[in-house]
Amino acid sequence: MYGYKAYPSDKEIAMAAEALVAKHPCLKEAGSETGWNGWKNSIKFKMGNYRNKMRRAGCQEVTVNAGKRSRSNPENEPSRSNIKRPKRAEVNFLPNFPQGKDLSSLEQLRQTIVEEVKKTEKNLPLIRKMMETTFPLMPDRT
């Protein structure tokens, strides 16, 4: 589920829990109305814990929502709830740089794309590959 969306809605989590019980009927809960309410709750907590692990690992998509100010740590950053989350149909809000690439190498690759596009005989597969590589090079990062 995390590969699809870092912050799924309640309805999407319910659909995942329902699909889990439909696929594996032995997991159906005897005492609940729907048979999957407990699984829905478990998936919610699992997603929160996974986002926390990804935040600690440095994943930019969830790091932008981090911030844990408390009474014991008043100098920490404030909580940033409900901001900078992906919009509808937007999978990655702020993708990480490809492994082994940094801002300067992606900028050089962008310049190569500009030169390749100016040619009369364009190598379209090469341009597409370079554009996919430079996708994380967004204007707000520079």
C-alpha distance (Angstrom), angle and dihedral (degrees) to the residues before:
residue distance angle dihedral
M1 . . .
Y2 3.80 . .
G3 3.80 90.5 .
Y4 3.80 87.4 62.7
K5 3.79 101.0 42.8
A6 3.81 136.3 -8.3
Y7 3.80 93.9 -149.7
P8 3.83 109.1 36.1
S9 3.79 118.9 -174.7
D10 3.79 124.0 -116.0
K11 3.79 90.3 -103.2
E12 3.82 92.5 53.0
I13 3.80 91.6 49.6
A14 3.81 89.6 49.5
M15 3.81 90.1 51.8
A16 3.82 90.4 51.2
A17 3.81 91.9 49.8
E18 3.79 91.1 47.5
A19 3.80 91.2 49.9
L20 3.81 90.4 49.2
V21 3.80 92.1 54.8
A22 3.81 91.8 42.9
K23 3.82 90.7 52.8
H24 3.81 93.7 44.3
P25 3.83 109.4 29.5
C26 3.81 91.6 -178.9
L27 3.85 87.8 72.4
K28 3.80 93.0 62.0
E29 3.80 112.3 123.6
A30 3.79 113.9 -125.5
G31 3.82 99.3 -151.2
S32 3.81 102.2 45.1
E33 3.82 128.8 89.0
T34 3.77 96.7 -122.4
G35 3.78 100.9 21.9
W36 3.81 94.0 -123.2
N37 3.83 106.8 62.7
G38 3.80 92.5 106.8
W39 3.80 91.2 49.6
K40 3.80 89.7 51.8
N41 3.80 89.9 55.1
S42 3.81 91.6 46.5
I43 3.81 91.8 50.9
K44 3.82 90.7 50.6
F45 3.80 91.6 54.2
K46 3.80 92.0 43.0
M47 3.81 90.9 53.6
G48 3.82 91.1 49.2
N49 3.79 92.0 49.7
Y50 3.80 91.7 47.0
R51 3.83 91.5 50.0
N52 3.80 88.0 51.5
K53 3.82 90.8 53.2
M54 3.80 91.0 46.9
R55 3.82 90.2 49.1
R56 3.81 90.6 53.5
A57 3.82 89.9 47.6
G58 3.82 89.8 55.2
C59 3.81 102.8 -107.5
Q60 3.81 104.1 167.5
E61 3.81 95.0 -148.2
V62 3.80 92.9 67.3
T63 3.81 99.6 24.3
V64 3.81 90.7 71.8
N65 3.81 88.2 64.4
A66 3.81 94.4 48.6
G67 3.77 125.0 109.9
K68 3.79 128.8 127.3
R69 3.79 114.0 -170.3
S70 3.79 115.1 168.6
R71 3.79 141.3 157.3
S72 3.79 90.7 -91.0
N73 3.85 92.8 47.2
P74 3.83 106.7 32.2
E75 3.83 93.4 158.7
N76 3.82 94.0 60.7
E77 3.79 120.6 103.1
P78 3.80 116.0 -81.6
S79 3.76 121.4 -106.3
R80 3.81 113.7 -88.9
S81 3.76 102.5 -156.9
N82 3.79 119.8 173.9
I83 3.81 97.8 9.0
K84 3.78 134.0 112.1
R85 3.77 94.7 8.2
P86 3.78 118.7 148.1
K87 3.76 115.3 -86.6
R88 3.76 123.3 -130.3
A89 3.82 112.6 -56.8
E90 3.80 90.7 7.0
V91 3.79 110.4 121.6
N92 3.81 103.9 179.8
F93 3.78 118.7 30.6
L94 3.78 96.7 -176.0
P95 3.82 111.6 5.1
N96 3.78 120.8 -155.6
F97 3.80 121.0 -112.5
P98 3.82 115.0 -94.2
Q99 3.78 114.3 -94.0
G100 3.79 111.6 -81.4
K101 3.82 93.8 14.4
D102 3.78 129.4 107.1
L103 3.80 136.8 179.8
S104 3.82 95.7 -81.4
S105 3.82 95.6 47.2
L106 3.81 91.3 49.0
E107 3.80 90.3 48.7
Q108 3.82 89.9 53.4
L109 3.79 89.1 49.7
R110 3.81 89.5 50.8
Q111 3.81 90.1 53.6
T112 3.81 88.6 51.0
I113 3.81 89.2 53.8
V114 3.81 90.5 51.7
E115 3.81 90.8 52.0
E116 3.82 92.1 45.8
V117 3.81 92.1 51.5
K118 3.82 91.1 53.1
K119 3.83 91.4 60.2
T120 3.79 119.7 98.1
E121 3.82 91.9 -137.0
K122 3.82 101.0 52.2
N123 3.79 121.3 -164.9
L124 3.82 96.3 -140.4
P125 3.82 98.6 -176.6
L126 3.81 89.8 52.1
I127 3.82 91.7 48.1
R128 3.81 91.3 49.4
K129 3.81 91.8 49.8
M130 3.81 92.3 48.6
M131 3.82 91.2 47.3
E132 3.81 91.0 52.7
T133 3.80 89.2 50.9
T134 3.81 93.8 49.6
F135 3.83 94.9 45.4
P136 3.85 93.3 105.9
L137 3.82 88.8 56.5
M138 3.79 94.8 98.0
P139 3.81 124.6 171.0
D140 3.82 94.1 -117.5
R141 3.83 92.0 59.4
T142 3.79 95.0 60.7
